[in-house]
Amino acid sequence: MSTDISRRLFINSSASMVVAASTGATLAAASPGASAQTVLTAVGKISPTDEAFWSKVADQYLVSPDILNLENGYYGMMTKSVMAEYQRNIELLNLHSSYYLRRTYDDSGLAAVRAQIAAVAGVLPEEIAITRGATEALQNLITNYKPLKPGDVAMYADLDYDSTQYAMTYLKERRGANVVSINMPEPVSRQGVLDAYAAAFAANPKTRLLLLTHISHRTGFVMPIAEISAMAKAKNIDVIVDAAHSWGQIDFSIPDLNVDFAGFNLHKWMGAPLGVGFLYIRKERLADIDRAFNDGDWDASDIRSRVHSGTTNSANVMTVPAALAAHTSLGAANKQARLRYLRDRWVSQVRNIKGIDILAPDAPGSYGAITSFRMTGKVSKADNLAVASELREKYKIFTVRRGGVAAGNCVRVSTALFNKPADLDRLAQALKSMAGA
Ligand SMILES: Cc1ncc(COP(=O)(O)O)c(C=O)c1O
């Protein structure tokens, strides 16, 4: 390692210390006996093109060489150190079984994890409750949103996620709401989206609840949440934000969103083990979300009564501090810059190629690691399955078809920190050949 790099890198001997330092919480309470972990730590701002640095980051992941994986939106790969911590936690739980969870870990262990999530997210621990993922978080927020009266409008858009759309339509059947679905413009832009919501609010003056997706899993577009929310608040419309993809992919804290309700994943861009997320309710608004199924484990004044997951995989929750440590030690801004750079690497080579439509704009703030494309005019499911299949079979590049976009199906590309610029050059070359360029 050159001295230049070594000045900007150091190996921290304990994953827990990084989060402990930034939150005041201690991992010892969350995960007693935590073994030493190695976490790559960036000191200050790192250039997204500093390949010597980023190859060290890529080395933190154990990646199968079988295929070039550019479908990293499904869930995030854990770093080797997070994986080791997860395995250690699984063994710990199996060794001590109920005695550990009832006597040692118990509520205090969970409370420490909650405190660490809250500190990194910029909110209070009593404003979050741990869930099994964003779906569980958002289903509880949407279906238990109390102020909705029969005849009120609950609004969502084509770019929102399927399970959250289903929860919104449930409000029609169970709560008598008038559920309205709108389509985002294509090509999409920040202003186009603001105009679309302004028009939708004007056309639906009884709107009371709005679902927004921070980063669309369909196209990769980053919604201007705070601005739409400001427009909504002026009309007494509450916003529930689906932040399943955004936290960990782009750099923000919950207060930046300017909303009172949101659902998050920790197993996507935060790199925690599968099966963990959380819901957020601003403290002053807790009474506006009902308890989950009349939960009696916690008092109605406690946000933990807003979700009841039952007996779940505690090892993944116990591993969250290690994932947060890996994230904070690298730095959200550094991570965002590198993910955007990798995305730009392929998009810049094909954006102007005739026959390829890129579905997320290049405006700063409007994209992260994910961007979808469509071969011009090829809008059907079969068309896009064929494109993804050709990439997979002929070029050994893994992507995924996404539907649900009003203007037609597409193929999603989502880069990860273990991807190299050459990987994206390979994708760009493949796309150019497929487009006949
Ligand atoms: C935009 C969006 N919202 C919500 C979810 C649900 O997340 P999970 O299935 O992890 O609960 C996903 C999952 O991919 C998503 O992409």
The ligand as an SDF file (V2000), in Angstrom:
LIG
                    3D

 16 16  0  0  0  0  0  0  0  0999 V2000
  -39.0670    0.6120   -3.2560 C   0  0  0  0  0  0  0  0  0  0  0  0
  -39.2160   -0.5840   -2.3680 C   0  0  0  0  0  0  0  0  0  0  0  0
  -40.0380   -0.5080   -1.3210 N   0  0  0  0  0  0  0  0  0  0  0  0
  -40.2160   -1.5350   -0.4760 C   0  0  0  0  0  0  0  0  0  0  0  0
  -39.5360   -2.7100   -0.6530 C   0  0  0  0  0  0  0  0  0  0  0  0
  -39.7690   -3.8270    0.2950 C   0  0  0  0  0  0  0  0  0  0  0  0
  -38.6040   -4.2070    0.9320 O   0  0  0  0  0  0  0  0  0  0  0  0
  -38.5580   -5.6200    1.6660 P   0  0  0  0  0  0  0  0  0  0  0  0
  -39.0640   -6.6400    0.6890 O   0  0  0  0  0  0  0  0  0  0  0  0
  -37.1120   -5.7930    1.9400 O   0  0  0  0  0  0  0  0  0  0  0  0
  -39.3890   -5.5170    2.8760 O   0  0  0  0  0  0  0  0  0  0  0  0
  -38.6750   -2.8610   -1.7380 C   0  0  0  0  0  0  0  0  0  0  0  0
  -37.9770   -4.1300   -1.9670 C   0  0  0  0  0  0  0  0  0  0  0  0
  -37.2980   -4.3460   -2.9240 O   0  0  0  0  0  0  0  0  0  0  0  0
  -38.5140   -1.7710   -2.6240 C   0  0  0  0  0  0  0  0  0  0  0  0
  -37.7060   -1.8590   -3.6780 O   0  0  0  0  0  0  0  0  0  0  0  0
  1  2  1  0
  2  3  1  0
  2 15  2  0
  3  4  2  0
  4  5  1  0
  5  6  1  0
  5 12  2  0
  6  7  1  0
  7  8  1  0
  8  9  2  0
  8 10  1  0
  8 11  1  0
 12 13  1  0
 12 15  1  0
 13 14  2  0
 15 16  1  0
M  END
$$$$
